[in-house]
Structure formats: C-alpha cells, structure tokens
C-alpha cells in the first residue's frame, strides 16, 4: 500500500497540471458549435423554406419536378399534386417530387414561347 500511494499522488498531480478532461472538453465543444452553425442551421433554414413553398402551392402555379418536368398545377391535395404537362396530359405527383415553384415572369415567358430573361426582359443584340 505504501508503494501505491506515491503513484496515485503522482497521477493526480499530472492530471491537475495538464488540465485534465476540462481542457479537452473546450475544443470539442467548439468543434460541435462550429459544425452546428456551418452545417445544421443552413439545412434547417432550407428545409423550412421548402416546406413553406410546398404548403403555399396552389392551382395554376407553374412548377418544376425533381425529374425536370415543367408543368402547371391543376389540383392539390394533402400529399399529392395533379400536374398538366401538356394539353390534356395530366399526371399525379407526390408533393415531395416538386423541386420548385417557378415565378410568374418565368411562367409567362414559357407560355409565350420565349425564354425568360434575368435582366428584366431586355434582350442584347449579338455582334
């Protein structure tokens, strides 16, 4: 027992001198904090925005599905959307299959058969 006591005292002194677990805990908590701010918060914000977009979808909206199909919404139910992809061609999609609701400028340009312009409708003459 006499030999064990000095070893225990030496081990306690080393732990106190190095800071022990508390000193390791601070960098680990900082890493988790940075990870949360950089990775999780933006994803939550994006998910809330998508949920709001899908909830606000209504009949007459122009949408693009995750497979790239451009269509017009002709009916909406709880978990399903009916889309018209061509005259008289209607299909049913899950709400989750909607990638985005297109804005009215893009929708009106598509209906007119003209490409939508990002600069407010002005075309540039090519030289």
N, C-alpha and C positions, 0 to 999 in steps of 0.2 A: 504494500500500500504506500510505503514511503517513496518508492520509485515512481509511482503513478501520479502522485500529487504534483511534483515539479513539471511533468509532461502536460498535465491539464492546465496548469497555470501558464505555461509557455504557449499553449494553443489559444488560450483566451487572450493573451497579450497580442498575438499575431492577428487575431480577428479584430480586435479593437484598433490596432494600428492601421490595418488595411481598410477599415470602414465597413467590413462585413457585407452582409446582404443588402443593407440600405444603400450602399454606394453603387451596387449593381442594379438596383431597382430603378433608380432615376433615369439612366439611359434607356432602359427597356420601356418605361412609361412614356418617355419622349418619342421613341420609335412608334409605339402604338398611337400616340396622339397625332403624329405626322401622317401615319398611314390612314387614320380616320379622316383627317382633313383633306388629304390628297385623293384618296380612293373612294371612300364611302359617302361623304357628303355630296359630291357631284353626281354620283349614281342615284342617290335618293332624290335629288332635285330633278334629274332627268326622268325618273320614274313617276314622280308627281305630275310633271308636265305632260307626260304621255297619257297618264290616267285621266287628266283633265281634258285632253284633246279627244280621247275616245268617248268620254262622257258627254262632251258637247257636240258630238257628231249628230247631224240631223239630215232629214230627207232633202235632197237637192245638192248636197255638198259633193265636190269633186275630190276623189281620194286616190292614193296610190297604195297598192297592196305590197306586202313584203316580197312578192314574186315579180313586182314591177308592172303589174297590170293597172292601167289608168281607167277609172270608172266613175260613174255617178251613183250616189246613194239613192235608192228608190224605196228602201224600207229599213227600219231599225227596230230590233227587239233587244231583250236583256243581254244575250251573249252572241247574237248573230246579226249580220248585216246583209241585206239584199242589194246587190250591185248590178247596174246595167253597163255592160262593157261595149255593146254595140246596139243599134236599133233592134229592139225585140229580143236581145240576148241578155237574160238575167241569170245571175249565179248567186249562191249563198256562200258567205264567208264568215268565219269567226271574227269577232271584234278584234281579237289579238293579231289577226293577219293584216290589219290596216297599218301601214307604215307611217303615212302622214295624210293630213287633210290639206289639200292644195289651196292656196289663197285665191281670191276672186280674180285677180289680174291674170294669173296663170290659167285659171279655168276659162275665162272669157277669151283669152288668146287661143287656147286649144279648140274651143268651139268655133272660132272664126277661121281655123286652119292656119293660123300664123304662129310663129314661135314667140314665146313670151320673152320680153327683153327686160333685163335687170336695171337698165338705166332710165326707166320711166317711159319707154315706148319710142325713144328716138333711135333711128337707125343711122349707122355710119356708112358713108359711101366708101366702097373699096376702091383703091387707086390702081 
